[in-house]
């Protein structure tokens, strides 16, 4: 965009005069870098200025009348960052979408596909807010295909994609997909960079998704993530406790916490399923606590240790086998389950202590075997 050589200095001078005293030096720097064609330094100075809340009144004017004049000369990903800050200053989402659509077209070049994805995801995010779910899904699918072709890309691009993807699946109530994409988003950012409100909201939504999803039976990654601690000492602290109760298959703790289930619509709708899910966890925990050579258990023993009703045990074991939580066989006549494998999961301190006890037992049995062989073998055995 060609402009008269006096236009930009006049523009920046007028904006400098309007700005608070502590921000006026920014405009002096802008003009200096622009005159010397120091595009990298100018970009960094603009990004720094746009991060200040007071810059909001000038962003649209700066972008339309200044940044556009050298947009092709600067890093296109940073151009999109400037564009996103500018878009936030428009009055409504429809205006933001119009602005971002133009930005998407501007950076859609072979050499700047990362910027194209970043801008397209931002447009899709606005469409989600406008409830244009089909259009948003189309954009996100296109971005995913492009991301798959990259050897590497800035973390901020992946973070924006996973965040928008998670929000889409939240709207669609696809709990497993939300859980996966939200954790991927959190892997791309520092929890400390999120506001307290967003941290608590993400932790709450992740906990609900983990509990009601019919395909998530191991949520150790969430239990280990610091974001879950943001629920501690809040009105939703019970939800964190419920997750840990599920992880250790604690039906007693579940009964204590079950009174809170009515506080969430999704948990209330899935109450029967939740009981089945924690019963499965109780079963896998019972198997896990036993050493590999002692995993042939009667239905009565399983019922006693899991606190599940005896008439539900056979169906429970079959469900666990079908979901891949356990591997083994069932003797329906003798009512005995022989388990040879249990799905690994994250252990809490109590479970780790149990594992420590088992390792000690194993060490003791190995020593006993060694002593027996030495005693029987006598001179043949070389100590």
N, C-alpha and C positions, 0 to 999 in steps of 0.2 A: 504494500500500500504506500504510494508515493505521497508525501506531504511537503508543504513549503518548509524551508529550513528554519523559519522563525516560529512555525506553528507549535512544534513540540516544546521548545524552550518557554514560549508564552503559556502553554498549557500547564507545564510543570511549575512555572512561577506562580500562576494563579492558584494551583492546588496547594503549593507550599504556603502561600499566604493564608489559606483557609484552615490549614492543619494546625493542631496544637504545637506549642513551642518545642516540646520534646521530640516531635516527629518531623520537624521541618528539615532536619539534616538529611533525612532519607531522600527527599526530592532533589537536594543539591547533588547527592551521590548518583541518583538516576540520570541527571542531566550530564554529569561528568563522564560516567561510563558510556552513555549513549553517544556523546560527541566523539569519544575515543574508540568507539566500536568494540568495547570490551564486553562482549555478549555474555560470557560466563559470569563475570563479576556482576553485571547488571541483573542477570537472572537470580543470582543468589541474594542480591540486595532486595529485589522485588519479593522473593519468597519470604525473606525475613520480615519485610514490612507487612505483607499480607497475613502474617501470623498474629499481628497485633489487632485486638478487637476494634481499636479506633480507626483502622484502615477500611472498615466496611463501607463507609460513606463514599470512598474514592475508588473502590475496586472496579466497578462496572465502567466508570469513566476511564480509568487507567487502562483497562483491558481493551476497550473498544477504540480508544484514540491514541494509545501509546504502544501497548504490547503487540497489537496486531501488525504494527508497521515493521517489526523485526521478528515476527513469530517463526518464520522459516529458518532463521539463523541460530536459534537456540535449541537446546536439548528438548526434544518433543515430549518426553515424559514429564519434564519440569513445566513445560507449557501447559500440559493437562493439569498438573497440580495447581498452577495459577488459575486455570479455568474453573476447577472445582471450587476454589475459594471464591471466585467471582460468582459462580452459579448460586452459591448459598445466599447471595445478597438480593436475588430476585424475589418478587413478592409472593409468588405461588409456584407450585410444582409444575404447572403447565408451561410457565415461562422458563423455568429451569430446564425442562425437557427440550424445549425449542433451542435454547442456548447450547445445551450439551450435544444435541443432534448435529448442529453446525460444527461444533468442535470435533466430533467423531469423524465427520467427513474431511475436516482439515488435516487430521493426523493419519488418515488412512493411506499410508504409503508403505512400500515394501521395507524400507529401512526403519520404520517406526511402528512396527506391529505391537510392540509392548505398550506404547502410548495409546494405540488404537484400542487395545483390550482394556486398558485402564479407563479410558473415556467411555467405551461401550458399556462396561460394567456399571459405571456411574449412571448412565442413561437408563439401564435396566433397573437400577435401584429406585430411580424416580418413578419408573413405570409400576413398580411394585407398590409404591405409595399411592399411585393413582388407580390401583387395582387392575392394571392392564397386564394380567398374569401371562397371557399367551405371548404377547410381544416381549415381555421380560424373559420368558423361558427361551424364546428363539435367540435372543441376544446372548444369553448365558451359554447356550449350547454352542453357538458360534465361537465364543471366547474360549470355551473349554477345548475345542478342536485346535485353535491357534496355540494355546498354552502347551498342549501336548507336543507341539513341534519344536518348542524352545529347549535348548540345552540348559540355559539358565536365564533367569529373569529377576528383576528387582523384587524383593520380598513384599513391598507395598502392593504390587500388582496381584500377586497370589492372594494376599490378605483380603484385598477388595473383592476378588472373585469368590473366595470361600464365604465371606461375610454375606454377600448378596445371594449366593446360592443357598446358604443356610436360612436366610430370611424368606426366600421363595418356598422352601420346603416347610417352614413353619406355617406359612399361610395355607399350604396344601395339607397340613397335618400329617406329613410323612415323617414320623418320629425318628426312624432309623437314619434316613438321609440327613435330617436336620442335625442329629447327634454327630454324625461323621463329619459333615462340613463345618459345623461350629467348632469342633475340636481341631480341625485343620486350620481354621481361622486363628484360633488361640495359639496354635503352634507357630504362627507367622508374626505374632505381635507380643509385646511385653504386657503382662496384665496390669502393670503399674501405669501404662499409657492410657488405659481405659478409665472412664469416670467410675466412681463408686456405684452409681445407679446402674450403669451398663454392666459392671462386673456382677452385681447381684442379680440383675435380670437374666444375664447369660447363664449364670450358675443355676438359677431357678428353672429356666427352660430346659437346660441340659438334664437336670435331675428328673424332671417330669418325663422327658423323652426317653431317658434310660429306663425308667420304671414301666412305662406303658407300651414300649415297643415290643412286638412279639418276636423280634429277631435279635435283641440285645440281651444276653444273659451273663455277660462278663463286662462290667464297666469299671475295671481296674484303672484304666487310663484317666477316667474322670475322678476317681477317688484319690489319685496321686496328684491331681492338678491343683495348684494353689487357688484357683478361682473358686473352688468349692468352699474354701475357708471363709469366703466373704459372706456366707449364709450364717456363720456362727454368731451368736449373740444378737440375732435378728428375729423377727416374728416367724421366719421360715427355717429356723435352726432345726426344727423337727424333721424337715425334709432331708437334710444332711444325715441326721441320725438314722433315718429310714433307709437311706442308701447303704450305709454301713451294715445295718441289720440284714438287708438283702444279701450283701456280699458274704456274710458269715452264716447265712441261713438260719437266723435267730427268730424262730416263730414266737417265742415269749416276748421279745422286744417288739416284734411286729404287732402283737396284740395290744401292747401298751401304746404304741404310736398310731394304731389304726384309727383312733378317734379323730385324728387330724385329716384323714383322707377326704372328708366332706368339704374341706376348705378349698379343694381344687376340683373343677368340673371333670377333667379328664381322669383323674385318679378315681373319682366316684363312679364314673361310667365303667371303669375297668376293675372294679373292686374284686370281682370273682377271679379275673385273670391274675390280679396281683397276688391273691392267696395261692393260686397254682404256681406262680413264678417263684415265690419265696419257698414254697414246698419243694420245688425242684432244687433250689439252692441249698435247702436243708439236707436233701438227699445227697447231693454232690459233696457237701461238707462232711457228712457222715462217712462217705466212702473215702474221702481224702484223709481223714484222721486215722484211718486204719493202714497198717503196713501192707504192701502188695501181696504178701502171702496169706493175708487174713481178710480177703474181700469176698468171701462166699458168705452171704448173710441171709438169714431167714426174714420173711416178711414181718414177722413179729418183732425181730430185733430192730429192723429199719423203722417200724412204727414207733417203737419205744424211744429210739434215739432222735428221730426227727419230730416227734409229736404229731405226726400225720395219722389220720384215722386208718385202721387196718384194712378196711374195704377199699381204700383209695391207693394203696401201695402199688399193686400190680400195674394199674393204669399210669401211676406216676413214673415208675421205672421205664415202662414202654415209651412214655413221652420223652424222658431223658435220653433214651437210646435213639429215638427218631430225630431229636434235635442235635445229636452229636455231643451231648454233655458227658455221656458215659459210653463205654463199649463193654460188651459182655453178653451173657445169656441169662434167660429166665427158665427155671424149672417150675412150671405151673402146678405140677402134681405135688411136689415136695414143698412148694412155696419158698424157693430159694433163688436168690439172685447172685450170679457169679460175675463180678466186675473185674476187668483186667486193665482198664484205663479210665482216668477222669480228666476232664478238661482243666488245664492249668488256670490259675487266677491269682489276683493280687492278694497278699496276706496282710491281715492286721497284726498287731503286736501279740495278741492272744494266740492267733494261728501260728505265728512264727515261734512262739514258745513251745507249742505242741510239736512243731517240726524239729525243734532243738531236742526235745525229749525223745523223738523217734530216732534221731541221729545218734543219740547217746545209747539207746537200746541196740541199734545196729552195731555200734563200735564195741559194745559189751559182748554181743553175740559172736562177732568176728574174733575177739580175744579168746572167748571160750572155745571156739572151734580150733583156733591155733594151739591152745593148751592141750586140747584133746588129741589132736594129730601128733603133737610132740610126745605126749604120753604113750600113745599107741605105737608110734613109729620107733620110739627109743633111738638106737644108734643109726637107724636108716634116716631119721629126720635130722636135717642139719639146721640147727637153730640160727 
